[in-house]
């Protein structure tokens, strides 16, 4: 596991999916794609706003928005790939990969 307030949200999401895989897969498969994308985008935007907020003094609002859009798309891609693979990859592996990459983003921004 990795530490950090923003990471708690990612951990909770992965843990929920691991606890209720059939329910989550059914929601994924049978949900409207546009609504699903909007939900994932809302979640990832919230995560990245938390990550990026402390860097506000160093970047313009436009630059922070660009970081948010680019990296939230990468996070959504990880979630989609996990679901498209029927959640066969371990949740722990997804969690570790996501947290590792979020920490790299923080390192990049310093």
C-alpha positions, -999 to +999 in steps of 0.1 A: +000+000+000+010+036-005+003+065+018-014+098+011-048+114+014-056+113-023-045+076-025-072+067+000-098+073-026-080+051-051-077+023-025-113+025-016-124+023-052-102-008-059-113-024-026-149-019-034-145-034-069-126-064-054-154-069-028-182-067-053-167-078-087-199-093-102-219-062-092-193-038-106-188-058-138-225-058-144-227-021-138-198-016-162-212-038-189-248-027-188-243+010-180-246+037-206-211+043-219-214+081-217-227+080-182-200+056-171-173+078-187-188+108-169-187+090-136-151+079-141-141+114-152-158+129-121-139+104-098-105+109-114-109+147-116-116+147-078-085+127-072-063+149-093-077+181-079-065+168-045-031+159-059-026+192-078-040+216-052-007+219-033+011+229-065-012+258-073+015+284-064+038+269-090+015+265-120-011+285-138-048+274-136-045+264-173-014+243-166-031+225-136-062+219-158-039+203-185-023+181-159-057+171-146-071+163-180-041+143-192-035+122-161-071+116-153-074+101-188-045+078-180-062+067-147-095+061-165-077+040-191-063+018-162-098+013-148-113+006-183-086-020-190-092-037-157-129-040-165-124-049-201-102-078-188-131-089-166-112-079-135-088-109-139-058-088-130-055-086-093-069-055-076-036-052-056-016-050-089-040-023-102-038-004-069+000-006-068+003+006-104-021+035-099-004+047-067+031+043-082+021+065-111+003+091-090+035+094-068+055+099-101+032+127-111+038+144-077+076+140-083+073+155-117+055+185-104+080+194-077 
